[in-house]
Every structure is written in C-alpha cells, then in structure tokens.
C-alpha cells in the first residue's frame, strides 16, 4: 500500500536521468584543467594591465559561467560541487553550507603584493563569480536568471578601488566584506626615547638640545584617536604636539637675528609647587616678493603599499594644493620609486599647472620599494635645477616603508647628510597607516635639514603645504641649538618636557660640525621646562649631606638661555644669550601650550602629573583658545575629549 508521498517519490525517481559517468568525469577534468592553468605561477593570481582577462576570481567566474551555459542544470550542479571541492574552503566547524544564496566566502592567504595592482578588476571578477553562483541557485530553483549588468554598472572604478583597499585592510563597511583576506601586518616604527627624567641642578645644571619644528607626532596621535584607538606611547612626542600650533610671539626687528626669543616663568597647572619656564622662538617672515626662486623635486613612493586611498590618492591631492603657492619662477620635477626609480616629469615651470597635474594624476601604485635609487635620482635632478641664489628642496612623500635600497640606517643618514652639505634640503611627508616608519622619516628629515610631517587628511595638507608654505620650504636659520644653564642657588630640580629624540651632549653646543634642527620663515618654536625652586615643598630629591653646597649666584636669575644658529649656507654659528628671570606676562599662548604639554603627558602616563586629568586639560585648553582663526585649538579640545572616552574603555 502506498500513499501520495510514495507515489510522488516514485514519479521523481522515474523522471530523474541516470548518472552519466562519462560526463561527470569530463566535468571534473575541465575543472582541474582550469585550476591547474590558474595556479601555474604566483603572478597568475594577480590581475595586471597586461593580463586583464586572468586572475583567480575572473578565471573561476569564467569556468562557472562556461559550465552553466553548456551543460544545463545537472552539469551546473556538478561544476559547482567540483568548484567547491577544488577552491572553496568551507568552515565546517561553524556549520556553514558550501552553497547558499549570496556571495561565496573565499578564504585565502593572499598578501597585499598579490592584490595591490588593480583591485578594481579583482572586484569585478568577484562580481562575476557572485553572479554565476546566483545564476546556478536560481536555475536549480526554476527561476529565470537575472542579468548581472546593473551590479557592474553601479560600481564605478574608484568605488571598486576603495572596496578592494577596504577589504585588504579590514576597513570595508559591514556587509561588503565578501572576500576575507589576511589583515596586513602592522610594521609601524616610531622615533622614540624614554621621557626626560628629573635632573638635580647641583649635579647636572646644563640642558642641551636641538630645535624641532616637526609636527608629525600630533597628526599621528590624531589619526589614532579618530580611528578609535589610543596612540602608542612611543608615538607621542610632546614637543611636536606643542609645536603643531601657531603662537603669536614677538618677531625680530629689522636688522636683528632671523629669530627672536621670548622667555616667561608661570605657574604649573598640574603642580602648585613647581613653575614652568616657557621659551618661545619666533622666526622672521620675509616679504613674499623677496623670496628666491624655488626648485622642488617631488620624490613619490609608488610602491604597492601606496594603493590605499589615504596614501597615493591623498598624496596627489596634497601636492596639487601646494601648486597654488608657487610662482612662474619656481620649477617642479617629479621622480618616482617603486621597483625602480624614474623621472616622470622634467623640470617644469610652476606656471604650467596642467602639465604638472597631469603627471601627478597618471601615477599609480605597484611594485616593491627602492628608496635608494629614488633618492639618488631626486638629488641629481635637484642639483641640475639649481642656480646661484635659488633654494632647492626634495620632498619625499611616502608611507614610510623603506624595505629595499639602502638597508643600513647609518649609510642612509650619511648619504642624506652629504647631500645636505651641497645646499639641497630634504623634507619628508608621511601618508597612511599600517607600515608607517616614523623613525626613518624623522631620521631622513633631521639629516636632510628639513621638516617631517604626517598628512592624514586634506585639511592637514592645507595646513602644512599651503598655510605654512614659506616656513616649510624657506629656511632662515640652520643648526639651531638651545642650551640652558640653571642656577642651583634658585632652582633645585628641572625637567625638560619633550625633545627626547633631539637631545645633544653639552659639548655639542659649541661644535659647529654637529648638525641640529632648522627654522623656516615665520616658524615659531616652543620649549617648556618644569622647575622646582630650592625652597619649594614640591622638591622630590633631598640635598646631599656631603655634596656640593647650593650657592646662590650674584643675581636672582633662574638660569641662562643660549642659542646658536647658522645663516643658511654658512659654516660658522652665531650666539644669542638671554637671562631667565622670574615673572613675565602669562598669555593664552603659554597657557594653551601648557595644556597640550599636560595632554601629551597624560597620553604617556607620566608620573609627574599629580592626578591632573583630561578634564583639567580640557578646561585649561578651552579657556586659552584665543582667536583660533583656523580652529586648530578647538580640534585639540575635541581630541582630548575623545581620548578621555577611549581611555575609559
């Protein structure tokens, strides 16, 4: 006796064709041949301009669509099973089905090098694969196959590039991560030294360091916080955070030195028993019409790691902004480096803006990094452009990945230093995160008599390359050194806040052969010491019972400030001396600088803050924002608030 279900079962069995062993074997043979062809070499995995029809995704998609179009539903099912056995690695432990509606999940161990060349085509191949799978599912369900064309038309090239870059860095929005790719290793490295310790004046009264006008650390800290993570301690260089902001210090009068110092002593916000010695230096700003012609060589990293939108695309936009500040007397050349170096733009007048923009726009990322060849060619181009009285500068724009070329850091420094002496300066612009080698960037800029900056947004490019154009490109004083001798009769202890990577030996101050930082036109520089007076209850060290007796000098000076600098192109330094005395007017600039100094110490978990908090830093910064024409100080307050929230998690 049978029921309706048995009848249906028998009918279905009768309608089902018998398995065709020959066709099944042929299907498996075709699948294996396609797989073997696509896996012939590592180069075949990646789509390139000379292989537009190849690559893993496109090859698999073509295999599926070929099988479906020629063999019908049973062949399609067989091909999909064959494909699943050959190339799909399902997560059996998680109970995921091999075939299901929606995009297939491809687990690979592809590296960035594999996929860095043309992500748009790779994603196009993925869409073909998704369309083929959807077609198979619809055919098995008896539905008419939809056309995949609208999906392809709805994804413009730049969107696809962003999609591929996002999946590569695990930053694609949820729901778009169809391809699971191993995250890029974080190889970031930072120029770092342990925070300055407290010094006992009677034992070590002299502090010596190089000036620093770099601002990279502040931008890296901002990038980390906006990205939702606290910055690593080694990325926080407090002097670069303080010097990120413009300050309204008194400028030198005509005929004086190219910069002027302003010294004040104020109360310490985080310790009522200490004081801050605030040293501000303001460089002169010559009239624009008096500036000499400028020769710029853009040395651009076009290696595969630069593909991400916040790297090469942002770099192009940033350098384009700078062109608005150049005049017809200025010249621009472009040199690139990746697998090899090459000059893509001969020296060209800045008046030929379309030509320069066209050369920038044609740059694309791909290949390994060969920094040595690029540097050598860039300097050779700069030297060929330079005439008497002109300023030449190489601007290296990179994500900081120097993994090919001069591998010995000391050899690289010697090469840059040798070129520096010829009169060509080197500035370094960092882009992107993940393999940012901040330590190398800092070393190159310092040895090249230039500035290091990190650009994470177009607004930052506006600040560095437009608003501060003259300071970034026109030096007014080279090898600027600071030395402070504290009076042990008045100051018991002192601590320099920041400048750890710029420390110099005491005897380096008078040695003109020792390199130091440079000041550009209009630049301001700030240095802050925290000092404890001999009669203060906040003193952390006891006087030595058998040590030298602390004697007071003839005056009430807290210390003595000495500055050394060289005029650009000169070999002999000049000396400026200024006594440090108590008092002085406390301005919003000084209070805001103190707020940033405190914020940086919070990020470093400094033991000297006596419970001073984010709320305290926010309150002080808010009260000292002043005019804040560009909103930089308001942004700093927002970052403090964000850091406070992240630090609670």
Secondary structure, DSSP 8 states (H G I E B T S, - for coil): ---HHHHHHHHHHHHS----HHHHHHHHHHHHHHHHHHTS-GGGGS--TT-TT-SHHHHHHHHHHHHHHHHHHHHHHHHHHHHHHHH----TTTT--SS-SS---EE----HHHHSS-HHHHHHHHHHHHHHHHHHHHHHHT-----SHHHHHTS-HHHHHHHHHHHHTT-S-TT---EE--------B---------EETTT--EEEEE-----HHHHHHHHHHHTTS---GGG--HHHHHTTS--------TTS-SEEEEEEEEEETTEEEEEEEEEEEEE----GGG---EEEEEEEE-SGGGGSIIIIIHHHHHHHHHGGG--TT-EEEEEEESSSEEEEEEEEETT-HHHHHHHHHT----S---HHHHHHHHHHHHHHH--TT-EEEEEEEE-S---SS---HHHHHHHHHHHHTTTEEEEEEEE-SSS-BHHHHHHHHHHTT--EEEE-SHHHHHIIIIITHHHHH-EEEEEEEEEEEE-TTTEEEEEE-S-GGGB--GGGTT-TTS--EEEETT-EEEEEEEEEETT-TT--S---SSS------SS--SEEEEEEEE-TT-SS-EEEEEEE-S-----HHHHHHHHHHHHHHHHTT-TTSTT--HHHHHHHHHHT--S-TTSHHHHHHHHHHHHHHHHT-
